[in-house]
Structures are given as structure tokens and as C-alpha cells.
Amino acid sequence: MKRFATIVTLAALVLLAVFLLYPLALVLDASIRIDGTGGLTFANYATIVKSRYYLGSIGNSLLAAALATALACAISIPLAFCLARIDVPGRALLLTLATLPLVLPSFVSAYALVLFFGHAGVVTTALRGIGIPIGSIYGLPGIVIVFTLTLYPYVVMPVLAGFQAVDASMEEAARNLGGSQPYVIRTVLLPIVMPAILAGGLLVFVEALENFGVPAVLAEDRPFLAVDIFKLFAGESDANPAAAGALSVLLIACTALTLLVQRHYLGKRRFSTSARSAPAKLPLTPGLRLVAAIMSWGIVIVSLLPFTAVLMVSVLRFRGPVLTWELGLVNYATLLSGSYRPLLNTLTLASIAAVATMLIGAPIGYVVARHRTRLSGLLDFVGMVPFAVSGTILAIGLIIAFNSGPLILTGGWLILVIAYVVRKLPFAIRSSSAIVHQLDPSLEEASINLGVSPIRTFATLTVPLMASGLVGGLVLVWITAASELSATIVLYASGWVTTTVVMYHAIEGTGAGLAAAAAAVLILVTAIPLLLVNRRISKQETTVI
């Protein structure tokens, strides 16, 4: 098994070195050069440390990410438990709706909410007109709310898989010793699924930390790290590649510190179970089952508030930039009168990227969870770097690296897929490793002792046991790749415009209604296959139980 782990580790490190570390090195080289291209200097970092503006930017970003992570975990853990262990009515639909927030680009959600709850939003204005004072959604509270409502599925999906992978005998033993159900949940189930909770929480934290769309819409004058990096790299009036590179290094450092804390916690504890039997649904009274259903549906319905805003905006008329309450399908007519190519490009690129990401990420997740060596630790760290790096920075690095020389990738679809795979690889690694933490190594050892090769053991034994986490990771990668903007806006060529690019250009202009209509279509085409997949999974679980 060590040979298999070594091969996977070395192959993954080579891949990440070529398509991640090398492009980033070209970009980050500017952080230690005068004006980004001159002689070596550390003055760029000194400027940031001495600047109250940039220190405030870092502080605001860390605070927003931490608050969003705490709130996302607070609503996701009980929701995941209900979906995994309680017979909640409409479970397949509920799971699909809980996944949908990741489909909608966060900047579209933020903008749609501004149209309703901004300083002059239609809801804000209407409430003030009848004497009900209400603040706007701008500022840190609004940013945290949008992050929480759009990112909490990152926690739901791995934690759901974690609860489903717990061996039923663990609970039975605890109850036989006199433990009540709440006591068993607190002292047995939650500690066992802690790797999944930490994995999802880490994804929320770093996604919120590197997101520039939501702060760009809602922050007003409050500085945020990702927004500053985007502005400094995007070629605006204050373009400064040296400062942007230095800020990028600090962003990576924040994520690296978070990852090290997580690894330190997991390294001191054991979470594996034998996974011989799946846990059954809890036999609740009708009253408790109703409470669980109300809580689950309540969380999901509240999280769909940005969706409701987008769908409403898509069927309302605009008078110039002003939103009115007049209903109409003008936005859809304008959208459908154009080309269907952006939607087709989105689905094609997202599908290719999702499959490729899971094929690469599943073995990596297995190795970093099962084989704790310095080399696998390095792989775990490097594998999480993409999530800490702004998509804009990675895209610029890919352009610099592969716009000339022996390997030219710019201008085609492959560079977009590479960017998506590299960016979404942490999803696959974390969702896979979280499940592996709960699998008893003795199962694989027994298979190898019977003469089955390590590679075949991994493919025929470990992968099926990881199935729930792999399916969750695949769905997660697919829907987030479909809504990817930061890398796409830099890398796309004329023949590979995606739906998110159409939305971005529409919002940048005066086409908020067109952007909302495009978002609604993306939601529809994504929700249907998600619903079918979740129904099939629910039927399989019912059959097994």
C-alpha cells in the first residue's frame, strides 16, 4: 500500500507543480520586485504591514469568513443530521434545494438582495413608506448573511455523508450503556463526524476569504482583502501587481494556518469505525418528526431567499436601472433571443471538470487521510492552496505560463477546464478524506493480506465505501464549476463564453434583469439533474436500510 500511496503522491505533486505552483510563482514573483518587474525588494510587504487600510482589509476578511463559517456550521449540522437519520418528508427535494445555493453565483445573489433590501431597495422603501424603519443589507452583517446562505451547502454535504457512514453498532453500544439519544449524538456521533465538519467548515472559511464578488457589491467603503487583490490585478486605475502579489501571499498564509490547525486536531484523534452496517432512521414520535421537518424545511427556505429575489427580479420590468413591480417576460425574451452557446459551454465545461477533479482528488484524499508522512502532508497542504488563491490570480498565472513556449493553452477550452480542476480540487480532497477518516484500515489490510493488490483494493473496496462522499464531492464540483466567475472572466475566449460571464457583463452594464433571467435558467437546468440524482440516492439508501 505504501508503493501505491507514493505513486499517487508523486504524480499529484507533479501535476500541481505544473498547473498550480509554477503559474503562481510567476505571479507572486511580482510581490518581491520593485513595481512588479524590477529588482528584488521586500518593501511591498513593509508597505502593507504599515498600512492601516490593508490591515483593516485583512481583519475584515478574516472576521467575515469566521462569522460565516460559524453560522454555516450552526445551521448545517442539524440539517445534515435530519437528512441522514430522520425520515423527513420530501427528502430528495429538500436535499436538492439545499444544494442549489452553490449554483447561483454569489455576486448575483448579493446584487439581487440589494435591489430589494438596499438603501433604495423596493422592500426597504415600501417598509419605510408604512412607517417601519429597516436598515439596508450593506456592510459586514449583509456580507456574512450572504456568505452563510450561499456557502452552507459546503458543510451540509460532507457532514451528511459522515452521518450516513457511521457504524450503527457504535450508537447501539452507547444506548445499551444507558445513554439517551441526545447524549449519544453529542458524545458519539458528533466526535465521529468531526472530520467532515472541519472539512466543510474549512471550505466555507477559505471560500468566504477569497470571494471578491459579494464584498464588491455589499462592502461599500469597508476594505476586503479579495476585493483589493482583484482591483490591483484587474488593471484598474490603481493597478499594482507588486502589492497584489504581496496580498496574495498573505491570503495563502491565512489559509495555510487554518489547514495546519485542522491537521493538528485530526492528527491527535481517531475517528474511524468499521462501517459494517448503515445507521437506520430514528424512530421518532409524530410530534418530533414534525419539528425536525419544520426545522429542516425552514433552514432551506430561508437559504433560498437570494433565489427568490433573483427569480422575482427576472420577471419584473426595469425602467432604465430602476426596478418596478410590473410583471413581464421581457428579460427572458431578451435572453432567449441570443445564443444558447454560453449555457452549453457552462454545462460541458463543468461536467468535464467535475469528472476529472474527482478522478484526481479521490486518490489524493485517500492518501492524505490514510498515510501520514511528510510527503503526504506536503501534498495535503499544496492540494488546499488553490482554494486560498483567488481565481483571478490563478487565471493570470496560467495565462503567463501557457501563453507562449512549448505548451500554449490560452484561447481554448482546455485552459478553462484546467483552471476549474485546480480550483475545485480541494472539494474532492476534503470530501474524500473526510470519509476515509471514518473507514477502518483493517478492512483494506484484510483485502491485501488475501492477495488483492493495493490498487485493486482501493478500486474495489475503498472507493465503494467512499461512494457517498465521492458522489457529494462530484455534485459539489459540478455545481460550483458551473457558477465559477473569477477565473472564467480572465480566461474565456470568444467561442467559450459561459453563463456567468453573461451575467457579469449584464450586471456591469444596465442588464440586471438579463442577468437574473440567465441565473434562473442556470438554476433550472442544474436543479433537474440534481433532483434525479438525489432521488436515486434516497431510493438506494431506503433499499439498503
Residue, then its C-alpha position, 0 to 999 in steps of 0.5 A: m500500500k505504501r508503493f501505491a500511496t507514493i505513486v499517487t503522491l508523486a504524480a499529484l505533486v507533479l501535476l500541481a507543480v505544473f498547473l498550480l505552483y509554477p503559474l503562481a510563482l510567476v505571479l507572486d514573483a511580482s510581490i518581491r520586485i520593485d513595481g512588479t518587474g524590477g529588482l528584488t525588494f521586500a518593501n511591498y510587504a513593509t508597505i502593507v504591514k504599515s498600512r492601516y487600510y490593508l490591515g483593516s482589509i485583512g481583519n475584515s476578511l478574516l472576521a467575515a469568513a469566521l462569522a460565516t463559517a460559524l453560522a454555516c456550521a450552526i445551521s448545517i449540522p442539524l440539517a445534515f443530521c435530519l437528512a441522514r437519520i430522520d425520515v423527513p418528508g420530501r427528502a430528495l427535494l429538500l436535499t436538492l434545494a439545499t444544494l442549489p445555493l452553490v449554483l447561483p453565483s454569489f455576486v448575483s445573489a448579493y446584487a439581487l438582495v440589494l435591489f430589494f433590501g438596499h438603501a433604495g431597495v423596493v422592500t426597504t422603501a415600501l417598509r419605510g413608506i408604512g412607517i417601519p424603519i429597516g436598515s439596508i443589507y450593506g456592510l459586514p452583517g449583509i456580507v456574512i448573511v450572504f456568505t452563510l446562505t450561499l456557502y452552507p451547502y459546503v458543510v451540509m454535504p460532507v457532514l451528511a455523508g459522515f452521518q450516513a457512514v457511521d457504524a450503527s453498532m457504535e450508537e447501539a453500544a452507547r444506548n445499551l450503556g444507558g445513554s439517551q439519544p441526545y447524549v449519544i449524538r453529542t458524545v458519539l456521533l458528533p466526535i465521529v463526524m468531526p472530520a467532515i465538519l472541519a472539512g466543510g467548515l474549512l471550505v466555507f472559511v477559505e471560500a468566504l476569504e477569497n470571494f471578491g464578488v459579494p464584498a464588491v457589491l455589499a462592502e461599500d467603503r469597508p476594505f476586503l482583502a479579495v476585493d483589493i487583490f482583484k482591483l490591483f490585478a484587474g488593471e484598474s486605475d490603481a493597478n499594482p501587481a507588486a502589492a497584489g502579489a504581496l496580498s496574495v501571499l498573505l491570503i495563502a498564509c491565512t489559509a495555510l494556518t487554518l489547514l495546519v490547525q485542522r491537521h493538528y486536531l485530526g492528527k491527535r484523534r481517531f475517528s474511524t469505525s468499521a462501517r459494517s452496517a448503515p445507521a437506520k432512521l430514528p424512530l421518532t414520535p409524530g410530534l418530533r418528526l414534525v419539528a425536525a421537518i419544520m426545522s429542516w424545511g425552514i433552514v432551506i427556505v430561508s437559504l433560498l431567499p437570494f433565489t427568490a429575489v433573483l427569480m422575482v427580479s427576472v420577471l419584473r420590468f426595469r425602467g432604465p436601472v430602476l426596478t418596478w413591480e410590473l410583471g413581464l417576460v421581457n428579460y427572458a425574451t431578451l435572453l432567449s433571443g441570443s445564443y444558447r452557446p454560453l449555457l452549453n459551454t457552462l454545462t460541458l465545461a463543468s461536467i468535464a471538470a467535475v469528472a476529472t477533479m474527482l478522478i484526481g482528488a479521490p486518490i489524493g484524499y485517500v492518501v492524505a487521510r490514510h498515510r501520514t508522512r511528510l510527503s503526504g502532508l506536503l501534498d495535503f497542504v499544496g492540494m488546499v492552496p488553490f482554494a486560498v488563491s483567488g481565481t483571478i490570480l490563478a487565471i493570470g498565472l496560467i495565462i503567463a505560463f501557457n501563453s507562449g513556449p512549448l505548451i500554449l493553452t490560452g484561447g481554448w477550452l482546455i485552459l478553462v477546464i484546467a483552471y476549474v480542476v485546480r480550483k475545485l480540487p480541494f472539494a474532492i480532497r476534503s470530501s474524500s478524506a473526510i470519509v476515509h477518516q471514518l473507514d477502518p484500515s483493517l478492512e483494506e489490510a484484510s483485502i491485501n493480506l488475501g492477495v488483492s493488490p493495493i490498487r485493486t483494493f482501493a478500486t474495489l473496496t475503498v472507493p465503494l465505501m467512499a461512494s457517498g462522499l465521492v458522489g457529494g464531492l462530484v455534485l459539489v464540483w459540478i455545481t460550483a464549476a458551473s457558477e465559477l466567475s473569477a477565473t472564467i472572466v480572465l480566461y474565456a475566449s470568444g467561442w467559450v463564453t459561459t453563463t456567468v460571464v453573461m451575467y457579469h457583463a449584464i450586471e456591469g452594464t444596465g442588464a440586471g434583469l438579463a442577468a437574473a433571467a440567465a441565473a434562473v435558467l442556470i438554476l433550472v437546468t442544474a436543479i433537474p439533474l440534481l433532483l434525479v440524482n438525489r432521488r436515486i440516492s434516497k431510493q438506494e439508501t431506503t433499499v439498503i436500510 
